[in-house]
Amino acid sequence: MNQPRKPRRRFVDLSIYLENDVLSDPPPLAPRITYQKHADTLPEFMAMIPGTQPEDYPDGEAAAAEWVTLTTHNGTHLDAPWHFHSTQDAKNGGSRPSITIDEVPLEWCFQSGVKLDFRHFPDGHVATAAEVEAELRRIGHTLQPLDIVVVNTRAGSRYGNLDYLGAGCGMGYEATMYLLERGVRLTGTDAWSWDAPFSHTAKKVAETGNIALIWEGHKAGRDIGYCHLEKLHNLEALPPTGFTISCFPHKIRGASAGWTRAVAIFEDEADDADLKAGPAQR
């Protein structure tokens, strides 16, 4: 009896590390991780199991553990509409309280992915709807409701370097609304922020006096609620389409964001050799 062909899944990690001493955030907001080795936790174990001594534990070891100090916006994370503004959907049925990360529909977080390659745009550039439309035309894709659209910027190549926080283009209000009006509800970027870096925005606001430039991509969530991923990684390894993104956030009650291990999933047809080999030999 012939076995049915099963797809072979490949995974591409789209997440950065949570780690000490790598520039991923402004220093006051950086993650702090304290590592405990196996012997370090012996006092905790002996307190929980009275009467035991260090020699009662194999090789004098208990458990490795870590203490972690984070904001919900450290590492690769998913921002909820609550992060952007207290209300959402003013142009989508009427303004209502914004949802928090524990209320984000799970179906938003596991959908077909689309990559826009904006690495050629200079740092601080604010992408427009016309530029999004042109890139979609170039890659031959028509947006579908709930597509997860990720933006590959120059920032992806600068992660961990001193210029990372100011690197990459941002997505402006009209570019963001272009996506949302076509049913997209989850987007992402490999830059520190979905918007242009603050250093560039501050300069433009000072020059023009236009305060509408402040966080304009985020504030699109006032009109149509959506989520976005920030500090993605490895987007250059993705083709424009043909993969699924999984980015379920941690379930933090009432929070503005949640950490995620974002991955791209490819389903390739298994060949005859794979089927004969069986799972243990693949």
C-alpha positions as CSV (number, residue, x, y, z in Angstrom):
1,M,0.0,0.0,0.0
2,N,1.5,3.3,-1.1
3,Q,2.0,5.9,1.7
4,P,0.4,9.3,1.0
5,R,2.9,12.0,0.3
6,K,3.3,14.2,3.3
7,P,4.8,17.6,3.1
8,R,8.3,18.1,4.6
9,R,8.4,21.2,6.8
10,R,11.4,23.5,6.9
11,F,11.6,26.3,9.5
12,V,13.4,29.6,9.2
13,D,13.9,31.4,12.5
14,L,12.8,35.0,12.3
15,S,13.6,35.9,15.9
16,I,16.5,37.6,17.7
17,Y,18.0,36.4,20.9
18,L,17.1,37.8,24.3
19,E,20.6,38.4,25.6
20,N,22.9,40.6,27.6
21,D,25.4,43.1,26.1
22,V,24.0,43.2,22.5
23,L,22.6,46.4,21.2
24,S,18.9,45.6,20.6
25,D,17.3,48.5,22.5
26,P,18.2,51.9,24.0
27,P,20.4,51.0,27.1
28,P,17.8,51.9,29.7
29,L,15.4,49.5,28.1
30,A,17.8,46.6,27.5
31,P,17.1,43.1,28.8
32,R,19.0,41.9,31.8
33,I,19.5,38.2,32.3
34,T,21.2,36.6,35.4
35,Y,22.3,33.0,34.9
36,Q,22.2,30.5,37.7
37,K,24.3,27.3,37.3
38,H,23.3,24.0,38.7
39,A,25.2,24.4,42.0
40,D,23.8,27.9,42.5
41,T,20.3,26.6,43.1
42,L,21.2,24.0,45.7
43,P,20.0,26.2,48.6
44,E,16.6,26.6,46.9
45,F,16.3,22.8,46.5
46,M,17.4,22.1,50.0
47,A,14.9,24.6,51.3
48,M,12.1,22.9,49.4
49,I,13.2,19.4,50.5
50,P,14.2,19.8,54.1
51,G,17.0,17.6,55.5
52,T,18.8,17.2,52.2
53,Q,22.5,18.1,51.8
54,P,24.5,19.0,48.7
55,E,26.0,15.5,48.5
56,D,22.5,14.1,48.1
57,Y,22.2,15.6,44.6
58,P,24.0,13.9,41.7
59,D,27.4,15.6,41.2
60,G,26.3,18.2,43.7
61,E,24.0,19.8,41.1
62,A,20.4,21.0,41.3
63,A,18.9,22.9,38.4
64,A,20.1,25.6,36.0
65,A,17.8,28.7,36.0
66,E,17.7,32.3,35.0
67,W,16.3,35.6,36.4
68,V,15.2,37.9,33.6
69,T,14.3,41.6,33.6
70,L,12.4,42.6,30.5
71,T,9.8,44.9,29.1
72,T,7.2,43.3,26.8
73,H,8.9,45.1,23.9
74,N,12.3,43.5,24.3
75,G,13.4,40.9,21.8
76,T,11.2,39.9,18.9
77,H,7.7,40.7,20.0
78,L,4.2,41.3,18.8
79,D,2.5,44.7,19.6
80,A,-1.2,44.7,20.3
81,P,-3.5,47.6,19.3
82,W,-3.5,48.7,22.9
83,H,0.2,49.7,22.5
84,F,-0.6,52.2,19.8
85,H,-3.6,53.9,21.3
86,S,-6.5,53.4,23.8
87,T,-9.0,53.0,21.0
88,Q,-9.1,51.3,17.6
89,D,-11.3,50.9,14.5
90,A,-12.5,54.5,14.1
91,K,-12.7,53.8,10.3
92,N,-13.7,50.2,10.7
93,G,-17.2,50.2,12.2
94,G,-16.7,52.7,14.9
95,S,-14.2,53.5,17.6
96,R,-13.9,51.0,20.5
97,P,-11.5,50.1,23.2
98,S,-8.2,48.7,21.8
99,I,-7.6,45.0,22.4
100,T,-4.6,43.9,24.5
101,I,-2.1,41.2,23.6
102,D,-4.1,38.4,25.4
103,E,-7.2,39.4,23.3
104,V,-5.5,39.2,19.9
105,P,-7.2,36.7,17.6
106,L,-5.0,33.6,17.3
107,E,-5.9,33.2,13.7
108,W,-4.1,36.5,13.0
109,C,-0.8,34.9,14.2
110,F,-0.6,31.9,11.8
111,Q,-1.1,32.9,8.2
112,S,0.5,33.1,4.8
113,G,3.5,35.4,4.7
114,V,4.4,38.1,2.3
115,K,7.8,39.8,2.3
116,L,8.4,43.4,1.0
117,D,12.1,44.0,0.2
118,F,12.7,47.7,1.2
119,R,16.4,47.3,2.0
120,H,17.3,49.8,-0.7
121,F,15.5,52.6,1.0
122,P,17.7,54.9,3.1
123,D,17.6,55.1,6.9
124,G,14.7,57.2,8.0
125,H,12.7,57.0,4.8
126,V,9.0,56.7,5.3
127,A,7.5,54.2,2.9
128,T,4.3,55.2,1.0
129,A,1.3,53.4,-0.2
130,A,2.6,53.8,-3.8
131,E,5.9,52.1,-2.8
132,V,4.0,49.2,-1.2
133,E,1.8,48.8,-4.3
134,A,4.9,48.9,-6.6
135,E,6.6,46.2,-4.5
136,L,3.6,44.0,-4.6
137,R,3.4,44.4,-8.3
138,R,7.1,43.5,-8.6
139,I,6.7,40.2,-6.7
140,G,3.4,39.4,-8.4
141,H,1.2,39.2,-5.3
142,T,-2.3,40.3,-4.6
143,L,-2.9,40.8,-0.9
144,Q,-5.4,38.4,0.7
145,P,-7.2,39.1,4.0
146,L,-5.0,38.1,7.0
147,D,-1.8,37.8,5.0
148,I,1.1,38.5,7.3
149,V,3.2,41.2,5.6
150,V,6.8,41.6,6.8
151,V,9.2,44.4,5.7
152,N,12.9,43.7,5.2
153,T,14.8,46.9,5.8
154,R,18.5,47.8,6.0
155,A,18.1,47.5,9.8
156,G,18.2,43.7,9.5
157,S,21.8,43.8,8.6
158,R,22.7,46.2,11.4
159,Y,21.3,44.3,14.4
160,G,23.8,44.4,17.3
161,N,25.7,47.3,15.8
162,L,25.8,50.8,17.2
163,D,23.7,52.2,14.3
164,Y,20.9,49.6,14.6
165,L,18.4,51.8,16.4
166,G,18.6,54.5,13.7
167,A,18.7,52.0,10.8
168,G,16.1,51.1,8.2
169,C,13.0,52.7,6.7
170,G,9.7,53.0,8.4
171,M,6.1,52.4,7.4
172,G,4.0,55.6,7.3
173,Y,0.3,56.1,7.9
174,E,-0.7,55.7,4.3
175,A,1.4,52.6,3.7
176,T,0.1,51.0,6.8
177,M,-3.5,51.9,5.9
178,Y,-3.0,50.5,2.4
179,L,-2.3,47.1,4.0
180,L,-5.1,47.3,6.6
181,E,-7.7,48.3,4.1
182,R,-7.0,45.1,2.2
183,G,-7.6,42.9,5.2
184,V,-4.1,42.6,6.6
185,R,-4.2,42.5,10.4
186,L,-0.6,41.6,11.3
187,T,2.6,43.1,9.9
188,G,6.3,43.1,10.9
189,T,9.7,44.6,10.5
190,D,13.3,43.8,11.2
191,A,13.8,47.3,12.4
192,W,13.5,48.5,16.0
193,S,10.2,50.1,15.2
194,W,7.5,49.8,12.6
195,D,7.8,53.6,12.1
196,A,10.9,55.3,10.9
197,P,13.6,55.6,13.6
198,F,12.8,58.3,16.2
199,S,16.1,60.1,15.5
200,H,14.9,60.7,11.9
201,T,11.4,61.6,12.9
202,A,12.6,64.1,15.5
203,K,14.6,65.9,12.8
204,K,11.7,66.1,10.4
205,V,9.3,67.3,13.0
206,A,11.8,70.0,14.0
207,E,12.2,71.1,10.4
208,T,8.5,71.0,9.4
209,G,6.6,71.4,12.6
210,N,4.4,68.6,11.4
211,I,3.5,66.6,14.6
212,A,1.4,64.2,12.6
213,L,4.7,62.5,11.6
214,I,5.1,61.2,15.2
215,W,4.5,57.5,15.3
216,E,2.2,57.8,12.2
217,G,2.4,54.1,11.3
218,H,1.5,52.9,14.8
219,K,-1.3,55.5,15.0
220,A,-3.0,53.9,12.0
221,G,-4.3,51.5,14.6
222,R,-6.7,54.2,15.8
223,D,-8.5,53.8,12.5
224,I,-8.1,50.0,11.9
225,G,-6.9,47.8,14.7
226,Y,-3.9,45.7,13.8
227,C,-0.7,44.1,15.3
228,H,2.9,44.3,14.2
229,L,6.1,42.4,14.9
230,E,9.2,44.3,15.7
231,K,12.9,43.3,15.7
232,L,12.4,40.4,13.3
233,H,15.6,38.8,12.0
234,N,16.7,36.8,8.9
235,L,14.1,38.2,6.6
236,E,16.7,38.3,3.8
237,A,16.5,34.4,3.8
238,L,12.8,34.5,2.8
239,P,11.4,34.6,-0.8
240,P,8.6,37.1,-1.4
241,T,5.8,34.5,-0.8
242,G,5.3,30.8,-0.4
243,F,5.6,30.4,3.3
244,T,3.6,30.6,6.5
245,I,4.4,32.7,9.5
246,S,3.8,31.6,13.1
247,C,4.1,34.3,15.7
248,F,1.8,33.5,18.7
249,P,2.6,35.9,21.5
250,H,2.9,35.2,25.2
251,K,-0.4,35.5,27.0
252,I,0.2,38.4,29.3
253,R,-3.1,39.7,30.8
254,G,-3.9,43.3,29.8
255,A,-0.5,43.9,28.2
256,S,0.5,46.0,25.2
257,A,2.8,43.3,23.7
258,G,4.1,39.8,24.1
259,W,7.3,38.1,23.2
260,T,7.2,35.6,20.3
261,R,9.5,33.0,18.7
262,A,8.5,34.0,15.1
263,V,9.2,31.5,12.5
264,A,8.6,31.0,8.7
265,I,7.3,27.6,7.7
266,F,7.9,26.1,4.3
267,E,6.1,22.9,3.2
268,D,8.0,21.1,0.5
269,E,6.9,17.9,-1.2
270,A,8.8,14.9,0.2
271,D,10.6,12.8,-2.4
272,D,10.5,9.0,-2.6
273,A,13.8,8.7,-0.7
274,D,12.3,10.6,2.2
275,L,9.3,8.4,2.3
276,K,11.3,5.2,2.3
277,A,13.8,6.5,4.9
278,G,11.1,7.1,7.5
279,P,11.1,9.9,10.1
280,A,14.1,8.5,12.1
281,Q,16.5,8.8,9.1
282,R,15.4,12.2,7.8
